[in-house]
Amino acid sequence: MTNVRPDTMAVPGPRRLAVTVSLTGAAVHGAPARPLLEPHRPLPFGVARCDEFAGVMRALGFTVNDRRWLDGPDEPDGQPAWFGPALLTAVQVNAVVEGAFDSLKEADDLLVVHVLGDCEVEGGTHEPLRRVWLRGPDGHRLPADVASWRERAAQAPGRTLLILDVGAAVDTVAPEAYRNFTPHLGYWIIGAADGDGQTRGGELTGAVTAELAALNQEHDATVGPFALDVATLLERVHRRVPNTCWEPRTRPVPAGTARTDAGPARTATADVRAHLQHFLTTEAIEPTSGQLLVASAVKEFLQGDTMNLLVVTGKPGSGKSALINNAVRPHLPRVVIVDSRNQSLLDLIRIISGQLDPGGDFDYSQMAPVRPVLDAIMRRRLRDGDPAAVPIIVVDGFDRAMNRRQLVDQLLHPLAWWEEDGLRWCRLLVLARPDVTELDDLRPRDRRHEAWIDLGAVRPPMAKLNGELRAHLREQFHRRPLAGRHGPAVADALAAGMADLLAPAGDTAAVEPLPWGEHLVAELWLHELHRAGAGPRDIAAAKAFVAGLPRDVSGLVRLDLRRLNPRSLAIAWTMAFAQGEGWSLDHIDLIVAIAQRMAPRAGCDRTAITEESLRAALDGDLAFYVRRYPQRGGGVVVRLFHDAVAEEIQRDSRRSWTATPEEAP
């Protein structure tokens, strides 16, 4: 796929269009990153920043600030007239953006909309009630708020990248009410994450400009024209400016959410049963002695009443969910279970309230976001006739939740530590990966009534872990048709060799701990052995086979993906981007459509992916990775069996984006 020269918009091929506009400073004074400004005056750095950005975009083959978007399509073709980034009224800015959207004609077209200026946030505490406004260079408000551009991006035939250097988090500019309506693989957003509405000197614009220029320089012109890889750009910008966030817009229809084209509002509340199913259908494993210690502590927390908070951390695949699953089951009547992956503050408030008081009607516009949950606890106490009941809320997958800082400050901390008349509202059990720093703010100042357990810190001695893993692998060999295929002696040699790789029983000083759980790696090894067909037939061959195994999830997943035919590979990539929620087979047409967009990058013709071929891949090549869960109403949700595996498949798909980002999530 080729880029378009700036002076050849009319030639066949995908359009590459860009808008860049310098707006004004807001009526908020005293931003530390720049001098004091009078209300709604031009930003002193705005025009220079936008000019630099425009220059790089033109060098990349984009048509920038085409005069026809301002004056109408009757301008003659040829060299498009350029207008400056700060010579417009608010009405004209809005018209230019609309005109650029109207210029998108084909699915392969790409539009970049960049705005630099302070924003104004209106509305209540809750994200769906907020509106974000920009002011044009003339100081007047634009006729439409930022969310309207987002909706245009979702409806446009081409692809759009919105670069919003407007000093407000994407979670405000693009609130959750819009995030979960009918999915559309159509746009990306990157925005500064400062919440006060000020642009902080155009830092984000400078980072985007620098990274675009660097990507262009790194491009080898001998392999073809430069093509913009949006995912790579956003990751590199985030490394330069950590206080940025982005939304890649590749979300499936969540289980239990009705699909609608009627507008941005959700048409169905969260399906709380889906959260119970996520937790209780997690595949159980035989716990190691170290995990048994954690299980004992969890059991003590659930049965006791002295601790407000228990946090259990562990690396991917360490068995957090499976471990807690066994402990929680006996306490289900008084336990609320939440799978927080890909959930926002408002999502979790709705889910928790809905489990505490099914069918209850809650006011989500209250000043304190946690209030609906507290109201639900009160209603539950009245319903059960127990005014002192303290429910337990289990939050799984916190490391994959949206805007974790906001969740801690506005939901989890109040739930864990607020009291009324000396009575706790609830008790909290949180599961996460160990590198989630936001959870540190959950700790009380006196460090009382809380406990922190890391599964990695309660490992048994290496020799004991080796023996436990060896026994686990032997059991798996006999539970599956592997032992009969290889014979008992070879099966024992394979189990012993794998256990020695996972947990060397000898000198361990030089052994780096795995960044994944041992059971997850073992499961992938067993799958690799199964894929090997006849496999090793004697002990020497078994040892050689084990010696050649990758010791990491990344290597194992990539090894398996390379064996897939292109059609199954595109479907695997699509499955991975369900991000733990899974795909509802009620919307199989949507899964097929997104897999078809992935197909060219997998070397597959789009037409090869149909509903029949997708079902065949799920039942065949991808059967090891896919799990099916019944949905309320008789539907079925399919998802990959582990987040760590899904993440590696996502990374594999990103490594394969070599031309344009249109098929990329």
Summary of the structure (lengths in Angstrom):
residues: 665
radius of gyration: 27.0
end to end distance: 17.8
largest distance: 81.9
contacts: 2235
relative contact order: 0.09
helix: 45%
strand: 13%
